[in-house]
Amino acid sequence: MDGKEPEKLKRIVSTMVNQYIDLASINDKIIALAFSQLFLEGSIDPEVKKWVKHN
């Protein structure tokens, strides 16, 4: 999600069993993806960079 549809995002988050842990897990995965790309490829995909900046 890019944040352009906040109501849709709120609906998705409200269905999560434990919103805070689930959201933190998503953030961790995005950061891990960025570091993995940087380590393996030497750069981070522009779309992933946008996600990282928002987290």
PDB file of N, CA, C and O in Angstrom:
ATOM      1  N   MET A   1       0.847  -1.175   0.000  1.00  0.00           N
ATOM      2  CA  MET A   1       0.000   0.000   0.000  1.00  0.00           C
ATOM      3  C   MET A   1       0.889   1.233   0.000  1.00  0.00           C
ATOM      4  O   MET A   1       1.921   1.273   0.670  1.00  0.00           O
ATOM      5  N   ASP A   2       0.485   2.210  -0.740  1.00  0.00           N
ATOM      6  CA  ASP A   2       1.289   3.421  -0.848  1.00  0.00           C
ATOM      7  C   ASP A   2       0.747   4.575  -0.016  1.00  0.00           C
ATOM      8  O   ASP A   2       1.294   5.677  -0.061  1.00  0.00           O
ATOM      9  N   GLY A   3      -0.313   4.340   0.737  1.00  0.00           N
ATOM     10  CA  GLY A   3      -0.867   5.389   1.583  1.00  0.00           C
ATOM     11  C   GLY A   3      -1.837   6.307   0.876  1.00  0.00           C
ATOM     12  O   GLY A   3      -2.350   7.250   1.479  1.00  0.00           O
ATOM     13  N   LYS A   4      -2.098   6.048  -0.394  1.00  0.00           N
ATOM     14  CA  LYS A   4      -3.006   6.906  -1.144  1.00  0.00           C
ATOM     15  C   LYS A   4      -4.475   6.580  -0.853  1.00  0.00           C
ATOM     16  O   LYS A   4      -5.370   7.351  -1.199  1.00  0.00           O
ATOM     17  N   GLU A   5      -4.707   5.437  -0.219  1.00  0.00           N
ATOM     18  CA  GLU A   5      -6.068   5.040   0.137  1.00  0.00           C
ATOM     19  C   GLU A   5      -6.122   4.749   1.632  1.00  0.00           C
ATOM     20  O   GLU A   5      -6.160   3.585   2.030  1.00  0.00           O
ATOM     21  N   PRO A   6      -6.124   5.799   2.475  1.00  0.00           N
ATOM     22  CA  PRO A   6      -6.049   5.594   3.924  1.00  0.00           C
ATOM     23  C   PRO A   6      -7.213   4.781   4.495  1.00  0.00           C
ATOM     24  O   PRO A   6      -7.015   4.019   5.441  1.00  0.00           O
ATOM     25  N   GLU A   7      -8.397   4.921   3.953  1.00  0.00           N
ATOM     26  CA  GLU A   7      -9.532   4.162   4.471  1.00  0.00           C
ATOM     27  C   GLU A   7      -9.363   2.670   4.206  1.00  0.00           C
ATOM     28  O   GLU A   7      -9.687   1.842   5.058  1.00  0.00           O
ATOM     29  N   LYS A   8      -8.862   2.337   3.040  1.00  0.00           N
ATOM     30  CA  LYS A   8      -8.605   0.930   2.714  1.00  0.00           C
ATOM     31  C   LYS A   8      -7.535   0.372   3.642  1.00  0.00           C
ATOM     32  O   LYS A   8      -7.654  -0.752   4.130  1.00  0.00           O
ATOM     33  N   LEU A   9      -6.498   1.152   3.883  1.00  0.00           N
ATOM     34  CA  LEU A   9      -5.433   0.736   4.780  1.00  0.00           C
ATOM     35  C   LEU A   9      -5.975   0.522   6.196  1.00  0.00           C
ATOM     36  O   LEU A   9      -5.628  -0.463   6.847  1.00  0.00           O
ATOM     37  N   LYS A  10      -6.815   1.429   6.672  1.00  0.00           N
ATOM     38  CA  LYS A  10      -7.409   1.285   8.012  1.00  0.00           C
ATOM     39  C   LYS A  10      -8.230   0.010   8.109  1.00  0.00           C
ATOM     40  O   LYS A  10      -8.194  -0.668   9.136  1.00  0.00           O
ATOM     41  N   ARG A  11      -8.970  -0.327   7.059  1.00  0.00           N
ATOM     42  CA  ARG A  11      -9.770  -1.564   7.067  1.00  0.00           C
ATOM     43  C   ARG A  11      -8.874  -2.791   7.135  1.00  0.00           C
ATOM     44  O   ARG A  11      -9.166  -3.740   7.862  1.00  0.00           O
ATOM     45  N   ILE A  12      -7.793  -2.770   6.383  1.00  0.00           N
ATOM     46  CA  ILE A  12      -6.868  -3.909   6.396  1.00  0.00           C
ATOM     47  C   ILE A  12      -6.241  -4.071   7.779  1.00  0.00           C
ATOM     48  O   ILE A  12      -6.185  -5.178   8.315  1.00  0.00           O
ATOM     49  N   VAL A  13      -5.772  -2.970   8.350  1.00  0.00           N
ATOM     50  CA  VAL A  13      -5.133  -3.022   9.670  1.00  0.00           C
ATOM     51  C   VAL A  13      -6.136  -3.477  10.730  1.00  0.00           C
ATOM     52  O   VAL A  13      -5.771  -4.219  11.642  1.00  0.00           O
ATOM     53  N   SER A  14      -7.369  -3.051  10.625  1.00  0.00           N
ATOM     54  CA  SER A  14      -8.362  -3.422  11.636  1.00  0.00           C
ATOM     55  C   SER A  14      -8.664  -4.919  11.629  1.00  0.00           C
ATOM     56  O   SER A  14      -9.207  -5.435  12.606  1.00  0.00           O
ATOM     57  N   THR A  15      -8.323  -5.629  10.545  1.00  0.00           N
ATOM     58  CA  THR A  15      -8.564  -7.074  10.492  1.00  0.00           C
ATOM     59  C   THR A  15      -7.400  -7.882  11.068  1.00  0.00           C
ATOM     60  O   THR A  15      -7.514  -9.096  11.240  1.00  0.00           O
ATOM     61  N   MET A  16      -6.295  -7.224  11.363  1.00  0.00           N
ATOM     62  CA  MET A  16      -5.130  -7.921  11.911  1.00  0.00           C
ATOM     63  C   MET A  16      -5.410  -8.335  13.357  1.00  0.00           C
ATOM     64  O   MET A  16      -6.008  -7.583  14.125  1.00  0.00           O
ATOM     65  N   VAL A  17      -4.972  -9.535  13.711  1.00  0.00           N
ATOM     66  CA  VAL A  17      -5.207 -10.049  15.057  1.00  0.00           C
ATOM     67  C   VAL A  17      -4.535  -9.161  16.097  1.00  0.00           C
ATOM     68  O   VAL A  17      -5.183  -8.742  17.057  1.00  0.00           O
ATOM     69  N   ASN A  18      -3.269  -8.872  15.928  1.00  0.00           N
ATOM     70  CA  ASN A  18      -2.549  -7.984  16.837  1.00  0.00           C
ATOM     71  C   ASN A  18      -1.894  -6.899  15.988  1.00  0.00           C
ATOM     72  O   ASN A  18      -0.785  -7.076  15.484  1.00  0.00           O
ATOM     73  N   GLN A  19      -2.579  -5.797  15.841  1.00  0.00           N
ATOM     74  CA  GLN A  19      -2.182  -4.744  14.907  1.00  0.00           C
ATOM     75  C   GLN A  19      -0.757  -4.252  15.126  1.00  0.00           C
ATOM     76  O   GLN A  19      -0.023  -4.058  14.157  1.00  0.00           O
ATOM     77  N   TYR A  20      -0.350  -4.045  16.373  1.00  0.00           N
ATOM     78  CA  TYR A  20       0.965  -3.463  16.627  1.00  0.00           C
ATOM     79  C   TYR A  20       2.088  -4.436  16.278  1.00  0.00           C
ATOM     80  O   TYR A  20       3.085  -4.042  15.673  1.00  0.00           O
ATOM     81  N   ILE A  21       1.931  -5.695  16.656  1.00  0.00           N
ATOM     82  CA  ILE A  21       2.959  -6.678  16.340  1.00  0.00           C
ATOM     83  C   ILE A  21       2.998  -6.933  14.837  1.00  0.00           C
ATOM     84  O   ILE A  21       4.078  -7.020  14.253  1.00  0.00           O
ATOM     85  N   ASP A  22       1.837  -7.053  14.210  1.00  0.00           N
ATOM     86  CA  ASP A  22       1.793  -7.296  12.767  1.00  0.00           C
ATOM     87  C   ASP A  22       2.418  -6.147  11.990  1.00  0.00           C
ATOM     88  O   ASP A  22       3.170  -6.383  11.045  1.00  0.00           O
ATOM     89  N   LEU A  23       2.121  -4.905  12.369  1.00  0.00           N
ATOM     90  CA  LEU A  23       2.698  -3.751  11.667  1.00  0.00           C
ATOM     91  C   LEU A  23       4.206  -3.678  11.870  1.00  0.00           C
ATOM     92  O   LEU A  23       4.942  -3.352  10.939  1.00  0.00           O
ATOM     93  N   ALA A  24       4.670  -3.980  13.078  1.00  0.00           N
ATOM     94  CA  ALA A  24       6.111  -3.982  13.341  1.00  0.00           C
ATOM     95  C   ALA A  24       6.797  -5.066  12.510  1.00  0.00           C
ATOM     96  O   ALA A  24       7.907  -4.866  12.016  1.00  0.00           O
ATOM     97  N   SER A  25       6.140  -6.204  12.361  1.00  0.00           N
ATOM     98  CA  SER A  25       6.688  -7.301  11.559  1.00  0.00           C
ATOM     99  C   SER A  25       6.813  -6.894  10.094  1.00  0.00           C
ATOM    100  O   SER A  25       7.801  -7.217   9.434  1.00  0.00           O
ATOM    101  N   ILE A  26       5.815  -6.190   9.596  1.00  0.00           N
ATOM    102  CA  ILE A  26       5.870  -5.705   8.212  1.00  0.00           C
ATOM    103  C   ILE A  26       7.044  -4.743   8.040  1.00  0.00           C
ATOM    104  O   ILE A  26       7.782  -4.832   7.059  1.00  0.00           O
ATOM    105  N   ASN A  27       7.220  -3.822   8.994  1.00  0.00           N
ATOM    106  CA  ASN A  27       8.339  -2.880   8.930  1.00  0.00           C
ATOM    107  C   ASN A  27       9.664  -3.616   8.919  1.00  0.00           C
ATOM    108  O   ASN A  27      10.556  -3.282   8.138  1.00  0.00           O
ATOM    109  N   ASP A  28       9.802  -4.626   9.788  1.00  0.00           N
ATOM    110  CA  ASP A  28      11.042  -5.402   9.849  1.00  0.00           C
ATOM    111  C   ASP A  28      11.329  -6.087   8.514  1.00  0.00           C
ATOM    112  O   ASP A  28      12.477  -6.132   8.073  1.00  0.00           O
ATOM    113  N   LYS A  29      10.303  -6.610   7.882  1.00  0.00           N
ATOM    114  CA  LYS A  29      10.481  -7.313   6.610  1.00  0.00           C
ATOM    115  C   LYS A  29      10.904  -6.357   5.495  1.00  0.00           C
ATOM    116  O   LYS A  29      11.730  -6.705   4.651  1.00  0.00           O
ATOM    117  N   ILE A  30      10.340  -5.162   5.497  1.00  0.00           N
ATOM    118  CA  ILE A  30      10.715  -4.167   4.485  1.00  0.00           C
ATOM    119  C   ILE A  30      12.173  -3.761   4.653  1.00  0.00           C
ATOM    120  O   ILE A  30      12.911  -3.661   3.672  1.00  0.00           O
ATOM    121  N   ILE A  31      12.583  -3.531   5.879  1.00  0.00           N
ATOM    122  CA  ILE A  31      13.967  -3.153   6.151  1.00  0.00           C
ATOM    123  C   ILE A  31      14.911  -4.285   5.784  1.00  0.00           C
ATOM    124  O   ILE A  31      15.970  -4.047   5.202  1.00  0.00           O
ATOM    125  N   ALA A  32      14.534  -5.522   6.121  1.00  0.00           N
ATOM    126  CA  ALA A  32      15.360  -6.680   5.774  1.00  0.00           C
ATOM    127  C   ALA A  32      15.492  -6.821   4.259  1.00  0.00           C
ATOM    128  O   ALA A  32      16.566  -7.144   3.752  1.00  0.00           O
ATOM    129  N   LEU A  33      14.406  -6.581   3.548  1.00  0.00           N
ATOM    130  CA  LEU A  33      14.440  -6.653   2.085  1.00  0.00           C
ATOM    131  C   LEU A  33      15.415  -5.625   1.520  1.00  0.00           C
ATOM    132  O   LEU A  33      16.207  -5.939   0.631  1.00  0.00           O
ATOM    133  N   ALA A  34      15.357  -4.401   2.033  1.00  0.00           N
ATOM    134  CA  ALA A  34      16.244  -3.346   1.540  1.00  0.00           C
ATOM    135  C   ALA A  34      17.708  -3.695   1.804  1.00  0.00           C
ATOM    136  O   ALA A  34      18.548  -3.552   0.915  1.00  0.00           O
ATOM    137  N   PHE A  35      18.019  -4.150   3.017  1.00  0.00           N
ATOM    138  CA  PHE A  35      19.403  -4.515   3.325  1.00  0.00           C
ATOM    139  C   PHE A  35      19.867  -5.695   2.478  1.00  0.00           C
ATOM    140  O   PHE A  35      21.014  -5.728   2.032  1.00  0.00           O
ATOM    141  N   SER A  36      18.986  -6.655   2.257  1.00  0.00           N
ATOM    142  CA  SER A  36      19.346  -7.815   1.434  1.00  0.00           C
ATOM    143  C   SER A  36      19.660  -7.391   0.012  1.00  0.00           C
ATOM    144  O   SER A  36      20.647  -7.838  -0.571  1.00  0.00           O
ATOM    145  N   GLN A  37      18.823  -6.530  -0.547  1.00  0.00           N
ATOM    146  CA  GLN A  37      19.083  -6.052  -1.908  1.00  0.00           C
ATOM    147  C   GLN A  37      20.400  -5.285  -1.969  1.00  0.00           C
ATOM    148  O   GLN A  37      21.186  -5.455  -2.902  1.00  0.00           O
ATOM    149  N   LEU A  38      20.630  -4.449  -0.976  1.00  0.00           N
ATOM    150  CA  LEU A  38      21.860  -3.662  -0.957  1.00  0.00           C
ATOM    151  C   LEU A  38      23.082  -4.579  -0.867  1.00  0.00           C
ATOM    152  O   LEU A  38      24.070  -4.370  -1.571  1.00  0.00           O
ATOM    153  N   PHE A  39      23.015  -5.586  -0.005  1.00  0.00           N
ATOM    154  CA  PHE A  39      24.128  -6.510   0.177  1.00  0.00           C
ATOM    155  C   PHE A  39      24.362  -7.366  -1.062  1.00  0.00           C
ATOM    156  O   PHE A  39      25.500  -7.523  -1.504  1.00  0.00           O
ATOM    157  N   LEU A  40      23.294  -7.917  -1.621  1.00  0.00           N
ATOM    158  CA  LEU A  40      23.428  -8.855  -2.730  1.00  0.00           C
ATOM    159  C   LEU A  40      23.622  -8.180  -4.086  1.00  0.00           C
ATOM    160  O   LEU A  40      24.358  -8.680  -4.937  1.00  0.00           O
ATOM    161  N   GLU A  41      22.953  -7.038  -4.280  1.00  0.00           N
ATOM    162  CA  GLU A  41      22.959  -6.416  -5.593  1.00  0.00           C
ATOM    163  C   GLU A  41      23.704  -5.088  -5.640  1.00  0.00           C
ATOM    164  O   GLU A  41      24.002  -4.572  -6.717  1.00  0.00           O
ATOM    165  N   GLY A  42      24.004  -4.537  -4.465  1.00  0.00           N
ATOM    166  CA  GLY A  42      24.712  -3.269  -4.417  1.00  0.00           C
ATOM    167  C   GLY A  42      23.817  -2.053  -4.563  1.00  0.00           C
ATOM    168  O   GLY A  42      24.300  -0.921  -4.585  1.00  0.00           O
ATOM    169  N   SER A  43      22.513  -2.282  -4.663  1.00  0.00           N
ATOM    170  CA  SER A  43      21.575  -1.159  -4.756  1.00  0.00           C
ATOM    171  C   SER A  43      20.208  -1.625  -4.262  1.00  0.00           C
ATOM    172  O   SER A  43      19.952  -2.820  -4.113  1.00  0.00           O
ATOM    173  N   ILE A  44      19.352  -0.659  -4.016  1.00  0.00           N
ATOM    174  CA  ILE A  44      18.000  -0.943  -3.541  1.00  0.00           C
ATOM    175  C   ILE A  44      17.018  -0.510  -4.618  1.00  0.00           C
ATOM    176  O   ILE A  44      17.112   0.597  -5.147  1.00  0.00           O
ATOM    177  N   ASP A  45      16.088  -1.377  -4.934  1.00  0.00           N
ATOM    178  CA  ASP A  45      15.055  -1.090  -5.923  1.00  0.00           C
ATOM    179  C   ASP A  45      14.323   0.208  -5.542  1.00  0.00           C
ATOM    180  O   ASP A  45      13.996   0.402  -4.371  1.00  0.00           O
ATOM    181  N   PRO A  46      14.064   1.093  -6.506  1.00  0.00           N
ATOM    182  CA  PRO A  46      13.398   2.365  -6.200  1.00  0.00           C
ATOM    183  C   PRO A  46      12.059   2.202  -5.466  1.00  0.00           C
ATOM    184  O   PRO A  46      11.734   3.013  -4.599  1.00  0.00           O
ATOM    185  N   GLU A  47      11.292   1.180  -5.797  1.00  0.00           N
ATOM    186  CA  GLU A  47      10.005   0.966  -5.125  1.00  0.00           C
ATOM    187  C   GLU A  47      10.227   0.587  -3.659  1.00  0.00           C
ATOM    188  O   GLU A  47       9.492   1.038  -2.780  1.00  0.00           O
ATOM    189  N   VAL A  48      11.226  -0.227  -3.403  1.00  0.00           N
ATOM    190  CA  VAL A  48      11.544  -0.616  -2.026  1.00  0.00           C
ATOM    191  C   VAL A  48      12.038   0.597  -1.246  1.00  0.00           C
ATOM    192  O   VAL A  48      11.731   0.741  -0.063  1.00  0.00           O
ATOM    193  N   LYS A  49      12.799   1.467  -1.899  1.00  0.00           N
ATOM    194  CA  LYS A  49      13.268   2.695  -1.244  1.00  0.00           C
ATOM    195  C   LYS A  49      12.096   3.526  -0.747  1.00  0.00           C
ATOM    196  O   LYS A  49      12.150   4.096   0.343  1.00  0.00           O
ATOM    197  N   LYS A  50      11.032   3.594  -1.549  1.00  0.00           N
ATOM    198  CA  LYS A  50       9.844   4.360  -1.123  1.00  0.00           C
ATOM    199  C   LYS A  50       9.235   3.755   0.135  1.00  0.00           C
ATOM    200  O   LYS A  50       8.833   4.470   1.053  1.00  0.00           O
ATOM    201  N   TRP A  51       9.172   2.413   0.162  1.00  0.00           N
ATOM    202  CA  TRP A  51       8.596   1.737   1.341  1.00  0.00           C
ATOM    203  C   TRP A  51       9.451   1.993   2.575  1.00  0.00           C
ATOM    204  O   TRP A  51       8.925   2.240   3.661  1.00  0.00           O
ATOM    205  N   VAL A  52      10.779   1.935   2.406  1.00  0.00           N
ATOM    206  CA  VAL A  52      11.681   2.134   3.531  1.00  0.00           C
ATOM    207  C   VAL A  52      11.555   3.551   4.081  1.00  0.00           C
ATOM    208  O   VAL A  52      11.554   3.745   5.297  1.00  0.00           O
ATOM    209  N   LYS A  53      11.451   4.520   3.217  1.00  0.00           N
ATOM    210  CA  LYS A  53      11.339   5.917   3.651  1.00  0.00           C
ATOM    211  C   LYS A  53      10.068   6.158   4.458  1.00  0.00           C
ATOM    212  O   LYS A  53      10.042   7.032   5.324  1.00  0.00           O
ATOM    213  N   HIS A  54       9.024   5.398   4.184  1.00  0.00           N
ATOM    214  CA  HIS A  54       7.764   5.566   4.901  1.00  0.00           C
ATOM    215  C   HIS A  54       7.751   4.810   6.216  1.00  0.00           C
ATOM    216  O   HIS A  54       6.824   4.970   7.010  1.00  0.00           O
ATOM    217  N   ASN A  55       8.764   3.989   6.460  1.00  0.00           N
ATOM    218  CA  ASN A  55       8.811   3.213   7.685  1.00  0.00           C
ATOM    219  C   ASN A  55       9.864   3.746   8.541  1.00  0.00           C
ATOM    220  O   ASN A  55      10.083   3.236   9.640  1.00  0.00           O
TER     221      ASN A  55
END
